[in-house]
Amino acid sequence: MNDSKEVIKIRVKKASEILCISEEKIKTNLENLGIYYDDISLQILDSDSTKESDARQIFIEKNPADKIAIPRFNAAWKILKGKDPFKEVEEKLPKNIGQYSDEQLLKQYGKDCFPKIEEELRSRCKDRPIIIFKNTKTEKIDVESSLKLLRIARRQNTPTTFKVETEVTGEIKRVYRVGEFPLEYFFECPFHDNVLLVEGYCEECANTWDTSEEDKMILVRMIEQENDISDLDKKSLAINSFDKLKNLFPKIAMKYEELKEKDELKSLKRHVSSTSNGSDPFHIAHRTY
């Protein structure tokens, strides 16, 4: 047994104790992420290329029957990444953040940065849009362009789009507020368009949805809009497959296909920026975006 295999096995055992699921199940989930018991897999697991969001989709969204609580997943994922989730946060916090230069703050800014980094940036820019991404897929920050906007934001309002000069030509980029990210979006509950799902769960109707099956969720929304659905029937709609729902509601399924053909289906996705108005679209006081 090589060292890398042993390291991963130890982490899996600890994670299993926290998640209350079998080591074999965790091993399968890791394999779905391309993580096996070998040297390169350990390197990939520990690197930034293995994202928490990808793991959450495999462990929670794809396996709702495991009923993994988010805090337990967060702790277990840190263990799988070789970190100690129970270490005092204060030990890791950067010191004297107020003395950091604008450039230092922007270089450390990202989805997983310390909250104090965000707080300091938001204070310096007066909560005006300043963040530009080089690549919205990788969410890599364009530090140079963001730095320009941060300095402008101290004196005046900043635009929501900005022309970034490249080697070839200028390119118009969207400008984000601190805390906003281009790939962050949420789904409306098919039964409650005023409630956004948290990890697929709707606290209003207590249904959990597989958000990778948006086609089914849209069909359920259409069925609910055209029928008087009881709470018990809602449970049934939530657990039935897309194909079964089409068979149960053939007329609505036909309408769905017609709208899909014309690209007129209404998506249930909502981008994070549309929820950043100080309101609480989740109906959850402890989460803000």
N, C-alpha and C positions, 0 to 999 in steps of 0.2 A: 504494500500500500504506500503510495508516494505521499509526500508532505501535503501537497495541495488537496488531494482527496481527503486526507485526514482533517485538514482545516475546515473544509466545506462540511464534512460530516459532523464535526463538533458544533458548527454554527447551526446546522439544520436541527440538531438535537435540542439546542437551547431555544430555537425559534418554535419548535414543536411544543415545548412546554408552555410557552406564552400563548400560542394560538389555539392550543387544545385540539390540534389535528395531528394526524400521524406523520412521522418522518417521511414515509413513502409518498404521501400526498404533497408534502413540501418539495420533495425531490422531483416529482412530476411537474409541479408548477414551475420550478426552476428550469427544467428541461424545455418547457414551453417558452421560456425566455432565452433559450440557447445556452444555458448554464449546465455543464456536466461536471463530473468529478475528475477534472484534469487541470494542468497548469494554466493553460490559456483561459479556461473558464473562470478560474479564480481571479486572474488579472482583469477579465471583462467584468466580473461581478463587482470588483472593487473600484472600477473606473467610473467616470462620469457618463459613459455611454450607456450604462444600465440605469434607467430612470425609475424613480419611485412610482411615477404615474403608470408606466408600463406594467410594473409588478402589481400595482393595485388592481389593474384591469384583470390580470390573470387570477390573483388570489381572491378577489372579492366579486367583481362584476361577472366573471365567467363561472364562479362557483358560489352562487348565493346560498346554496344549501348548507355550506360550511358555517354560515352566520358569524363571520369574523368581525369583531368590533374594531372600529377604526383605531382607537388608541393602542389596542393590542397589535394590530398590523403595523402601526408606526414603530412600535418598540421592536417587534420581530424583524422588520426590514432593516433597521439599524444594525441589529445583531448579524443578519446575513451579510451586511456590507462591512462587517468587521469593526463596528463601532459599539460603544457602550451607551445605551439609551438612558441609563440611570445615573450617569455622571452629572454632577451639578452643572447647570447651564452657565452659571456665573464664571466657572473656570475657563470656558471656551470663548466668552465674549471678548471682542477686541476692546482694548482700553483707549480712552481719550478720543473717542470718535469725533467729538467736536473739533479736534485739532487736525483731523484728516483733511487733505486737500480735496477739491472737487473731483479731480482725476482719480485719486485713490478710492473715493467713495464709489464712483461709477465703475471702476474696475472690479470692485467686490460685489456690486449689485447683481441680483438675479433672483430667481424663484426661491432658492434655498438660502439666501443671505440672511444675516442676523436682522431681526426686526429693527434694531437701532440704526442700521444702515439706511433702511427705508425711511425711518422717522427723520433722520438728519437730512437726507436728500429732499424729502417732502417739505421740510422747514425751509431749506435754502432756496427752493424754487417756488415757494408759496403755493404749493400744490398745483402748479401750472404744468401743462404737458412739456416734457423735456426728453423723454427716452425714445431713441431711434434704434431699431434693430438692423444689423447687417443682413441677417437672414431670419425670416420669421419662422422657418421650420426648426432651425437649431436654437433660435432665440438668443443668438449671440449679439451682445450690445455693440453698437457703433459708438465707442467712447468719445472719439473726436467730435462727431456731430452733436452728440448729447451734451458734451461739455460746452459747446457754443451756445446751445439753447439754455443750459443751466445758468450761464452768465447773463444771458438776455433776460431770463425769468426773474432775476433779482430786481430789475428795473421796470419791466412791462409785461403785458400778456404775451404768450407765445402761441404760434399757430398750431393747428391740428395736422397740417401737412408741411413738409419742409423739403427744399431741393438740396439733395446731397450730390456734391461733385465727385465723379468717378474718373478713372483714367480715360474712359471713352467719351462719356457725356454726362450731363446732369440727370439725376433720377429723383422723382418725387416720392417721398416716403411718408408714411403715416407717423405721427408723433403720439406717444403714449404717456399717460400720467404714471408716476411712480406707483407700483403695485399692479399695473395692468400688463398683461402679456398677450401676444397675438394668438396663441393657440388655446387660450382658456375660454371654454364655452360650457354652457350648462343646458340641460334639457327640461322643458316644461313637463309636468305630469300630464299624461293623456286625458285624465279626468278633471284636472284643475289647472287651467292655463295661467293662474296667478301664483302657482307654487312651483319652484324649481327643485328638481331632484337632487338629493345629496347622496352621492355614491349609489344612484339608482333608486333611492328610497324616497317616498312621498309621505311626509308626516301627517298630511290631511286624511288620506285614505288608507295609509299603512301598507300600500302595495310596493313591491320592489320590482324594478324593471331592468332588463338587460339593454343598456343604452346602445349597444352595438346593433340592436335590431330596431332601428328607427322606423323602418318600413312597417313593422308590426305596430309600433306605438302610434304612428300616424293613422293607420287603419282603425285602431281602437278609438282614437279621438273622433274619427268620422262616425263610427258605430254609436258612440256615446251621444253625439250631437243629434242623431236621427232616431234615437230610441230612449225610452224611459228605463234607465238601468238601475236596478236595486244594488245595494252594497254587496250583497251576496253574488249577484251576477257580475259585478265589477271584479271581484276576486277571480271568478271563472275566466273572464276576458283576459285578465293579466297573466294567467298561467297557460292559456291555450297557445298553440303555435300559430304562426302567421298563416300557414296553409289551412289549418283547421278553421280559423276565423273566416277565411275567404269562402270555405264551404258552408259555414253556418250563415253567412250574410252575403249571398251571391250578388244581390243588386248593388250593395255598397261596395263590394269588391270590384264590380264592373266599373263603378264610378271612380274608384281609386285608380284602376288601370288607365282609364281615360285621362284623368288629371295627370298621372305620371307620364303618359305619352306626350302630353302638351307641356310638360315641365311646370305644372301649376300646383303641385302638392305643396302644402304649407309645412315647412320644416318646424320641428319642435325645438331646434337648437336656438339658444340665445347666447350671444357673445357677452363676455364678462363686462365689457365697457358699457353695455346697455343697462347694467345693474349697479353701476357705480355712482348713484345719485344721492347717496345718503339714506335711501330707503332700505328696507330689508326684504327683498323678494323671496328669500328662503323662509320667511316667518320664523327665523331663528336668531335670537338676539346675540348669540356669541359669535356669529360668523359675519364678517363684513368684507366687501369687495369694492 
